[in-house]
């Protein structure tokens, strides 16, 4: 196994029978879905799930994991997802896979959000990875300019020769801010722009961060709420 698989295996150990499980998107979440599916097939685990993308939903259904909609549940027990960066305060940048809006909706409706990453994703300050921002197509050029006015170098994400389309039929702008000193303030500034749907900063949403290392070591960090 590799570092991502070690982290995924640890996260899956927290999944229990009869839970509603949020399934993330991306190269690390992929392994968690595969492992959950294997347990479901073997009859070792009985769960239902909500997926954060069409890709993850298709993967889960192919493995026999029952998929629900939000109208069928009150709350998600646990969500397992990856991240593009995790800082020392357990803030995240997500959205490299293009599913940040659905990922944030699922995360915000989960009792527990477990983030699984390899050691390379751990940073002191967020920002080396470009911050994805999901925007509506109408008037996107003006939204793009307003993002630029915040001090970043924005790039419209492309897929082949066409703009990348999210599962919600929106565009994504990848914003290179460099080191992000105040993620909370930046999150608010970006989301105040009309035309922005959501951005990839996940501020104090993770309950646990599980870090996998190539040597098989797994490190678990839990968020401690201040009184």
GIHUTA-V201355 format. One record per pair of residues at least 4 apart in sequence whose C-alpha atoms are under 7 Angstrom apart, sorted by sequence separation. I is the first residue (numbers start at 1). GAP is how many residues later the second one is. D is the distance in Angstrom with one decimal. If there is no record, write none. Layout:
I|GAP|D + I|GAP|D
This chain:
1|4|5.8 + 2|4|6.3 + 3|4|6.4 + 4|4|6.1 + 5|4|6.0 + 6|4|6.5 + 7|4|6.4 + 8|4|6.2 + 9|4|6.5 + 25|4|5.5 + 26|4|5.9 + 28|4|7.0 + 29|4|6.3 + 30|4|6.3 + 31|4|6.2 + 32|4|6.1 + 33|4|6.0 + 34|4|6.2 + 35|4|6.4 + 36|4|6.2 + 37|4|6.1 + 38|4|6.3 + 39|4|6.2 + 40|4|5.9 + 52|4|6.7 + 53|4|6.1 + 54|4|6.1 + 55|4|6.3 + 56|4|6.1 + 57|4|6.1 + 58|4|6.1 + 59|4|6.5 + 60|4|6.4 + 61|4|5.3 + 68|4|6.4 + 86|4|5.7 + 87|4|5.5 + 95|4|5.6 + 99|4|6.0 + 100|4|6.0 + 101|4|6.3 + 102|4|6.1 + 103|4|6.0 + 104|4|5.9 + 105|4|6.4 + 106|4|6.4 + 117|4|6.2 + 127|4|7.0 + 136|4|6.3 + 139|4|6.7 + 140|4|6.0 + 141|4|6.4 + 142|4|6.3 + 143|4|6.3 + 144|4|6.3 + 145|4|6.3 + 146|4|6.9 + 148|4|5.2 + 158|4|5.6 + 159|4|5.8 + 165|4|5.4 + 166|4|5.3 + 182|4|6.3 + 183|4|6.0 + 184|4|6.4 + 185|4|6.2 + 186|4|6.1 + 187|4|6.2 + 188|4|6.1 + 212|4|6.9 + 213|4|5.2 + 1|5|6.6 + 24|5|5.3 + 25|5|6.7 + 39|5|5.0 + 40|5|4.9 + 51|5|5.8 + 60|5|5.2 + 61|5|6.6 + 86|5|5.7 + 87|5|6.6 + 95|5|4.4 + 135|5|6.9 + 148|5|6.1 + 158|5|4.2 + 159|5|4.9 + 165|5|5.5 + 166|5|6.4 + 191|5|6.0 + 212|5|6.2 + 213|5|6.2 + 39|6|5.4 + 40|6|6.1 + 51|6|5.1 + 86|6|4.7 + 94|6|6.1 + 107|6|6.1 + 148|6|6.0 + 157|6|6.0 + 158|6|4.7 + 165|6|5.4 + 212|6|4.7 + 85|7|5.5 + 86|7|6.7 + 156|7|7.0 + 157|7|5.6 + 164|7|6.1 + 191|7|6.2 + 211|7|5.6 + 212|7|6.6 + 85|8|5.1 + 163|8|6.8 + 164|8|6.9 + 210|8|6.8 + 211|8|5.1 + 83|9|6.4 + 84|9|5.5 + 210|9|5.7 + 211|9|6.3 + 23|10|6.8 + 83|10|6.2 + 84|10|5.3 + 210|10|4.5 + 83|11|5.0 + 209|11|5.8 + 210|11|6.4 + 84|12|6.5 + 208|12|6.9 + 209|12|5.2 + 208|13|5.5 + 209|13|6.5 + 187|14|6.3 + 208|14|4.4 + 157|15|5.6 + 207|15|5.8 + 208|15|6.2 + 49|16|7.0 + 156|16|6.2 + 157|16|5.7 + 207|16|5.4 + 48|17|6.6 + 49|17|6.1 + 50|17|5.6 + 156|17|4.5 + 157|17|6.4 + 48|18|5.1 + 49|18|4.9 + 50|18|5.4 + 155|18|5.4 + 156|18|6.3 + 48|19|5.9 + 49|19|5.8 + 50|19|6.5 + 154|19|6.2 + 155|19|5.2 + 184|19|6.6 + 8|20|6.9 + 12|20|6.3 + 48|20|6.7 + 154|20|5.6 + 155|20|6.4 + 154|21|4.3 + 153|22|5.6 + 154|22|6.2 + 8|23|6.1 + 9|23|6.7 + 37|23|6.8 + 41|23|6.8 + 152|23|5.7 + 153|23|5.0 + 4|24|5.4 + 8|24|4.8 + 12|24|6.7 + 152|24|5.2 + 153|24|6.7 + 40|25|6.8 + 152|25|4.5 + 5|26|6.0 + 23|26|6.7 + 37|26|5.1 + 151|26|6.6 + 20|27|6.1 + 21|27|6.2 + 22|27|5.6 + 23|27|6.1 + 24|27|6.4 + 25|27|6.2 + 33|27|6.5 + 37|27|6.6 + 17|28|5.5 + 18|28|5.7 + 19|28|5.2 + 20|28|5.0 + 21|28|4.6 + 22|28|4.9 + 23|28|4.7 + 24|28|5.4 + 25|28|6.4 + 37|28|6.1 + 79|28|6.6 + 17|29|4.9 + 18|29|4.9 + 19|29|6.6 + 20|29|5.3 + 21|29|6.3 + 22|29|5.8 + 23|29|6.1 + 17|30|5.7 + 25|31|5.9 + 79|31|6.4 + 24|32|7.0 + 78|32|5.8 + 83|32|6.7 + 23|33|6.9 + 76|33|6.1 + 77|33|5.7 + 78|33|6.0 + 79|33|6.3 + 80|33|6.2 + 81|33|6.4 + 82|33|5.2 + 137|33|5.7 + 75|34|6.0 + 76|34|4.5 + 77|34|5.2 + 78|34|4.8 + 79|34|4.9 + 80|34|4.9 + 81|34|5.1 + 82|34|4.9 + 83|34|6.5 + 136|34|5.0 + 137|34|6.1 + 75|35|6.2 + 76|35|6.2 + 77|35|6.4 + 78|35|5.9 + 79|35|6.0 + 80|35|5.9 + 81|35|6.2 + 82|35|5.8 + 86|35|6.1 + 87|35|6.1 + 88|35|6.8 + 135|35|5.8 + 136|35|6.2 + 85|36|4.8 + 86|36|5.0 + 87|36|4.9 + 88|36|5.4 + 96|36|6.9 + 134|36|6.5 + 135|36|5.4 + 84|37|6.1 + 85|37|6.0 + 86|37|5.9 + 87|37|5.1 + 95|37|5.6 + 134|37|5.8 + 135|37|6.0 + 85|38|6.6 + 87|38|5.4 + 93|38|6.5 + 134|38|4.5 + 87|39|5.9 + 133|39|5.4 + 134|39|6.5 + 86|40|7.0 + 132|40|6.3 + 133|40|5.2 + 85|41|6.5 + 132|41|5.7 + 133|41|6.2 + 132|42|4.4 + 131|43|5.4 + 132|43|6.2 + 147|43|7.0 + 85|44|7.0 + 130|44|5.5 + 131|44|4.9 + 84|45|7.0 + 130|45|5.1 + 131|45|6.3 + 53|46|6.1 + 130|46|4.6 + 52|47|6.7 + 130|47|7.0 + 53|49|6.9 + 52|50|5.1 + 127|50|6.1 + 128|50|5.7 + 29|51|6.8 + 52|51|5.2 + 127|51|4.9 + 128|51|6.4 + 29|52|5.2 + 127|52|4.6 + 143|52|5.8 + 29|53|5.5 + 126|53|6.0 + 127|53|5.3 + 22|54|6.5 + 28|54|5.7 + 52|54|6.8 + 125|54|6.2 + 126|54|5.5 + 21|55|6.0 + 125|55|6.4 + 20|56|5.2 + 21|56|6.0 + 22|56|6.1 + 23|56|6.0 + 24|56|5.8 + 25|56|6.4 + 26|56|6.6 + 20|57|5.3 + 21|57|5.1 + 22|57|4.0 + 23|57|5.8 + 24|57|4.1 + 19|58|5.9 + 20|58|6.9 + 21|58|5.5 + 22|58|6.2 + 23|58|6.5 + 24|58|6.7 + 136|59|5.6 + 135|60|5.6 + 136|60|6.6 + 135|61|4.4 + 136|61|6.7 + 134|62|6.1 + 135|62|5.1 + 134|63|5.5 + 134|64|5.4 + 133|65|6.1 + 134|65|6.0 + 133|66|4.2 + 99|67|6.8 + 132|67|6.0 + 133|67|6.1 + 98|68|6.0 + 132|68|5.3 + 11|69|7.0 + 131|69|6.1 + 26|71|5.7 + 25|72|6.7 + 25|74|6.9 + 24|79|6.6 + 22|84|6.5 + 28|88|6.8 + 28|89|6.7 + 115|91|6.5 + 113|92|6.9 + 114|92|6.1 + 119|92|5.8 + 113|93|5.0 + 114|93|5.9 + 115|93|6.2 + 116|93|5.9 + 117|93|6.4 + 118|93|5.3 + 119|93|6.1 + 113|94|5.1 + 114|94|4.8 + 115|94|4.7 + 116|94|4.9 + 117|94|5.1 + 118|94|4.7 + 119|94|5.8 + 112|95|5.6 + 113|95|6.6 + 114|95|5.9 + 115|95|6.1 + 116|95|6.0 + 117|95|6.3 + 118|95|6.0 + 101|97|6.1 + 100|100|5.8 + 11|103|6.8 + 95|105|5.5 + 94|106|4.8 + 93|107|5.3 + 94|107|6.5 + 8|108|6.2 + 93|108|4.9 + 7|109|5.6 + 92|109|5.7 + 93|109|6.3 + 7|110|6.5 + 92|110|4.9 + 91|111|5.8 + 92|111|6.6 + 91|112|4.9 + 4|113|6.1 + 54|113|7.0 + 91|113|5.4 + 4|114|5.4 + 53|114|6.9 + 90|114|6.3 + 3|115|5.4 + 90|116|6.6 + 7|203|5.7 + 7|204|5.7 + 7|205|4.5 + 6|206|5.4 + 4|208|5.8 + 3|209|4.5 + 3|210|4.6 + 6|210|6.3 + 3|211|4.6 + 7|211|6.3 + 2|212|5.6 + 6|212|6.7 + 3|213|6.7
